[in-house]
Each structure stands twice: as C-alpha cells, then as structure tokens.
C-alpha cells in the first residue's frame, strides 16, 4: 500500500479533489470514505458523482437510510453509507459484490464492515484542519498510481494558470492515451488535456527492441508537439499547444471541435471526405521536413516507415489473428512464406513516392469545421506516430476508413479527388500510385486484423472486433491488384480468405 496527503483548504478544493478522482478510478475500485461527521465525505461523494455524470445538477441524496444509492453513469457507481449497518454480512443483501464487479463502490463508514470489504480497497481518511480538511489517500500500487497521475494533472493545470479548471472525461483510445475536456472558467473556449505517459517497454521481439521501437510508435509527446508545429507552420489545422510537460507526458492543447467526417446518422459525408482527400493531396505535393526543432533545444527526427516497421505491423496477422481464427498458431512454413511475400512487396515500394505520413488519417482523427474556409475546414489530430513513407498509405487510411464503411463509389471518388489535387500541383504518376495504394491498403488491413484481436485478447477491449468484417472486405479489395496475387493466394491457403471458386 502507498499513501499521500493533501490539504483541501476549502469546499472548492474538496470538490476539485472529487473531480480529480472521478478521472482516476475505474471499474472494480472500492473507495472507503472515513472521517467524522462534517469532515468532507459527502462533499467529496457529491463532487465525484457529478463529475462522473458530467452534470453539476445531479441529485445526490444521502444513502444514510437506504444504505445504498446506485448511479448508472459512464462507469456505474454505487454509493454506500454503512453507518446503520448491523453486521458485515448484510453487505451481501445490499448487492455489494455485484456493484463492485460492475463498477465503482464509494463506501462511507467502511469501519462498520471492515471484514466484509476488500483489504485492497482505496481509503480516503478526512480530518478537519483549520477552515479546510486534510485527506490521506491510501491504496494498492496500481490504483495509487492512477490517483497520483490525476493529481499531477491538477498540478500541471495549476502551473499553467488554471488552478480552478473543471476537468471532464473526454475519451480514451486504443492506445494508453486519455483525453479530458478542460473548462478554465475564465470565459475562454474549452481546451483539451492530453494525458500520454511515456510508454513502458514491452517484451523484446527483435534486435533487442520491443514493438513500439520496431514500429516507430511514439513513446512520449515530443513527436506530437513537433508534428503539430510543422503542420501549423504549413497552414494546416493542427491543435495549438498552450502548455506542456514533456517529461510527464501532459499537453494542454486547442480544442478543434467535435464534428467528424460523419453525418448526423453516422454515415460518411462525401463532401467532408473529399475535402480530407484534397488536403492529403496538398500535404503530399510539397517537400517534407525530416528534423523538427521545438522549444528547449529538442529536435524530433521523423523516422522512416521502413522494412522493419512494415513487417512488424504485418506480423500482427500471423501472431494474433491467425491463432484466434483457427485455434492454432501459424506454422513455421506459413510464417516464412508470409514474410517472404512481404519482403518482395516492400521491394516494390523502393521507388514509391515518399512524404510525411500522418499514419492514422481516418474518421476519429479528422474533424470537420464547416464555419472555416480552405485548409482550416479540416482539423487534424492524433498524428504523433507520423513517419516518412509511401504517400499512398494515408490515402489508403482515409479511403478504407477502419471504423466506418466507405462504399465503392465513394472510395473511387476520394481517389479521384486526391489524384486531381496532385496533378494540379505538378507531374504525378497515377499508375504507380494506384499500385502502391493497393499495397499499402493490404499492409494496413493485415495489421488491423491483428490489432482488433490483440485489443480483445490482451487488453480486454472486445468492442473493436466489430470492425473485423469491414477490415476483411477492404483487404479483399486491396488484393485485387496483380502485384498482390502472392499474398492473396497465401491468405486463401491459410484459410483467412475464401477462394474465388468457393464464392
């Protein structure tokens, strides 16, 4: 168990503390609230629940007489008051274990049922101190780290001149990053807090390196800062950065809006996608920069999307998808044949046009800003993994959007819009580009098929599996180019795709 103390000088500070913990706790956390009457337990609980609900008017009645009050929020929360509990065995009748399995339990007067609560619970012990109160936080290592991280974010915001900022959960993604919406309370537009702690090394896979190193995945926020500054200098709408702590992985950035490339019904909006395709055309028509200097004398060297990175990504298909699909791993012969095919395909890319790749240029990371004009209509986020590589990659990412189905007519229209933009800016080899587009689309979908399974099996995020049918429909289309015939044949032989005769 680890512990820390905080002085909460007044009720406002106690409310902020409740908001901070609402961004730190997760399903399965039990929080014991200890302290005398009026020490701040109820103030904390109300602030916590209202922050979790993102509703300052949420009614939070005391559970003193009902013993438990349940809230169906972003994470379900059960608020227990055990002051009137006669015996710890009554916890079962209150549905404590079920509530803890489904969400978070806040427990006032936990000492009334000491033997019935987990010894691994988080404890907040409130005591009066002057006009405020002091809270001692004790918890198991994993939970304590989350709480300490959230309190560090509060300190970061205070150092940035926003000590009373209101924090609300915005989103997480398939990586370890998390985002918050920050209302600074000064009438200025809301800002976004990016919480991106440095990657922890994974298992060594090759040449003494782990996956992030081999795939050139950003391990801190320096690449995001550098690429944002580069894009903004070139006239593209990337977020301005208002405050940064590069060591801790915290950024306070501009909110570019919430409207995506999808319409109100969640369908691809052709005008928006076409504008994004034209933006890529303009980005790729200009020479790229390799080394980007940012404040503090730091220079970010944009890595190449090289053979190692391409192959470590395609390995996800045989390392994760194939064992899940067939119930047995790929044989040595299958692996050798698969990677030999990719070596030949990568050789084909040797003469491909190279430029800056944003890497995940698809609907969740592209924002539509209808009130703007020109390049400003498209807001770009989530580009920290940018590399230098075949320009066809980002076009494949857009045209075969991993999270929404792009039909054939729209896909053709987007390719035409990109090609027209490129030709408007100078000579452009359309035939070579289309070959590279199919190859990069195949590479991306082989990677995604493995990622969806990895997220489910390793990370406990099964929701991404809904994208699998779309991923394979896209892969089948990519494999129609003659240069990809060997890969198509391998997929059929491995049982990943059905043969044309079977159809």
Order of alpha helices (4+ residues) and beta strands (2+ residues): beta-alpha-beta-alpha-beta-beta-alpha-alpha-beta-beta-beta-alpha-beta-beta-beta-alpha-alpha-beta-beta-beta-alpha-beta-beta-alpha-alpha-alpha-beta-beta-beta-beta-alpha-alpha-alpha-alpha-alpha
